[in-house]
Amino acid sequence: MVRKELFGEVPGRVISTYQVDASYRMEDQDSVDVFLGSGFSSGFFAWATPAGHLSRIGLGVYHRNATAYFNRLISMFPGARVLGINGGGIPIRYLKRTYRDSALLVGDAAGIVKPLSGGGIYTGLVSASAAAETLEKALESDDLSARSLSRYQRAWKRRLGMELSFDYLVQRFFTMLSDRALDAIYREVSKPEVVNLINSVGDIDYPSRVVLRVLMKNPSMVFNFLRGK
Ligand SMILES: Cc1cc2nc3c(=O)[nH]c(=O)nc-3n(C[C@H](O)[C@H](O)[C@H](O)COP(=O)(O)OP(=O)(O)OC[C@H]3O[C@@H](n4cnc5c(N)ncnc54)[C@H](O)[C@@H]3O)c2cc1C
């Protein structure tokens, strides 16, 4: 609402999510299960996160009804009882302009969210920190003009811009993949040498590093993906 009122812009892409807290204890409490493919989502993925005797089970979709996919997902967890429902929209494309006279947008309001995972806590905090630095200077010089606040956008983009733009491109590509192509990717990334590489260079907040390294080590993967599309 703040964005709509002050900036009149909408984020370029919003993922609809549906998540439940379920009474279900996942055997492995140290891993998140991820479900890919047209049975579980369209344009995103489904997940199950362990939380002791509970599990957080949900999915995201693009331009579809998220609840329509939920029955299949929950059937993967026999006996799970739904205790609470949450969810909502996750904007995965940041706005062109995140500042104006006397106003800055941070986090979800600005669409500063990781496009591949929909994670917005880290990126929201990075943007909030850039906003605080900019505002400190602007208030010291008593200048809250758009020109002065444009520093904010430069600051958060320096830290996240390349990563979010690259991840957005990968996300768009991912959306176009068929189940066959996803299976091919899964087979490739399950190879022990690729798993080792992912474990050694992977960083949940900067996935481009691992994607680029995996593709550089396995250039044939790109062709396999394209062929399986
Ligand atoms: C199902 C689901 C699962 C997710 N899982 C993860 C995850 O595992 N990891 C991760 O990093 N991210 C996850 N996210 C994304 C993450 O929750 C958001 O990106 C993050 O919470 C955004 O933080 P924010 O402070 O920008 O916005 P919000 O958390 O939406 O906070 C904005 C606050 O502003 C308040 N507000 C709005 N308008 C006004 C107003 N006019 N005046 C005063 N207050 C107002 C709202 O009530 C709200 O409390 C998930 C999102 C969903 C929907």
The ligand as a MOL file (V3000), in Angstrom:
LIG
                    3D

  0  0  0     0  0            999 V3000
M  V30 BEGIN CTAB
M  V30 COUNTS 53 58 0 0 0
M  V30 BEGIN ATOM
M  V30 1 C 5.3130 -18.3730 2.7900 0
M  V30 2 C 6.5580 -17.5340 2.8050 0
M  V30 3 C 7.7660 -18.0960 3.1910 0
M  V30 4 C 8.9330 -17.3320 3.2030 0
M  V30 5 N 10.1000 -17.9190 3.5800 0
M  V30 6 C 11.2240 -17.1790 3.6270 0
M  V30 7 C 12.4600 -17.7600 4.0460 0
M  V30 8 O 12.5330 -18.9400 4.3890 0
M  V30 9 N 13.5710 -16.9750 4.0400 0
M  V30 10 C 13.5440 -15.6520 3.6610 0
M  V30 11 O 14.5880 -14.9760 3.6670 0
M  V30 12 N 12.3760 -15.0860 3.2660 0
M  V30 13 C 11.2280 -15.7990 3.2450 0
M  V30 14 N 10.0600 -15.2160 2.8310 0
M  V30 15 C 10.0690 -13.7910 2.4050 0
M  V30 16 C 10.1410 -12.8980 3.6290 0
M  V30 17 O 9.1250 -13.2680 4.5410 0
M  V30 18 C 9.9520 -11.4330 3.2140 0
M  V30 19 O 10.7630 -11.1480 2.0930 0
M  V30 20 C 10.3210 -10.5140 4.3630 0
M  V30 21 O 9.5000 -10.7710 5.4810 0
M  V30 22 C 10.1500 -9.0640 3.9250 0
M  V30 23 O 10.4120 -8.2180 5.0000 0
M  V30 24 P 9.9280 -6.7330 4.9470 0
M  V30 25 O 10.3160 -6.1340 6.2640 0
M  V30 26 O 10.3990 -6.0700 3.7020 0
M  V30 27 O 8.3420 -6.7710 4.8000 0
M  V30 28 P 7.2710 -7.4010 5.8160 0
M  V30 29 O 7.8230 -8.5780 6.5620 0
M  V30 30 O 6.0190 -7.5800 5.0000 0
M  V30 31 O 7.0570 -6.2400 6.8720 0
M  V30 32 C 6.3710 -5.0520 6.5410 0
M  V30 33 C 5.6640 -4.5920 7.7970 0
M  V30 34 O 5.1160 -3.2880 7.5660 0
M  V30 35 C 3.8250 -3.2590 8.1040 0
M  V30 36 N 3.0910 -2.1920 7.3870 0
M  V30 37 C 2.5920 -2.2250 6.1240 0
M  V30 38 N 2.0080 -1.0450 5.8210 0
M  V30 39 C 2.1770 -0.2430 6.9020 0
M  V30 40 C 1.8010 1.1070 7.1910 0
M  V30 41 N 1.1370 1.8610 6.2960 0
M  V30 42 N 2.1380 1.5890 8.4080 0
M  V30 43 C 2.8150 0.8350 9.3040 0
M  V30 44 N 3.1920 -0.4460 9.0780 0
M  V30 45 C 2.8660 -0.9760 7.9010 0
M  V30 46 C 3.2630 -4.6490 7.8570 0
M  V30 47 O 2.2060 -4.9370 8.7320 0
M  V30 48 C 4.4950 -5.5090 8.1600 0
M  V30 49 O 4.5930 -5.8350 9.5160 0
M  V30 50 C 8.8800 -15.9600 2.8180 0
M  V30 51 C 7.6630 -15.3830 2.4450 0
M  V30 52 C 6.5150 -16.1560 2.4320 0
M  V30 53 C 5.2170 -15.5070 2.0110 0
M  V30 END ATOM
M  V30 BEGIN BOND
M  V30 1 1 1 2
M  V30 2 1 2 3
M  V30 3 2 2 52
M  V30 4 2 3 4
M  V30 5 1 4 5
M  V30 6 1 4 50
M  V30 7 2 5 6
M  V30 8 1 6 7
M  V30 9 1 6 13
M  V30 10 2 7 8
M  V30 11 1 7 9
M  V30 12 1 9 10
M  V30 13 2 10 11
M  V30 14 1 10 12
M  V30 15 2 12 13
M  V30 16 1 13 14
M  V30 17 1 14 15
M  V30 18 1 14 50
M  V30 19 1 15 16
M  V30 20 1 16 17
M  V30 21 1 16 18
M  V30 22 1 18 19
M  V30 23 1 18 20
M  V30 24 1 20 21
M  V30 25 1 20 22
M  V30 26 1 22 23
M  V30 27 1 23 24
M  V30 28 2 24 25
M  V30 29 1 24 26
M  V30 30 1 24 27
M  V30 31 1 27 28
M  V30 32 2 28 29
M  V30 33 1 28 30
M  V30 34 1 28 31
M  V30 35 1 31 32
M  V30 36 1 32 33
M  V30 37 1 33 34
M  V30 38 1 33 48
M  V30 39 1 34 35
M  V30 40 1 35 36
M  V30 41 1 35 46
M  V30 42 1 36 37
M  V30 43 1 36 45
M  V30 44 2 37 38
M  V30 45 1 38 39
M  V30 46 1 39 40
M  V30 47 2 39 45
M  V30 48 1 40 41
M  V30 49 2 40 42
M  V30 50 1 42 43
M  V30 51 2 43 44
M  V30 52 1 44 45
M  V30 53 1 46 47
M  V30 54 1 46 48
M  V30 55 1 48 49
M  V30 56 2 50 51
M  V30 57 1 51 52
M  V30 58 1 52 53
M  V30 END BOND
M  V30 END CTAB
M  END
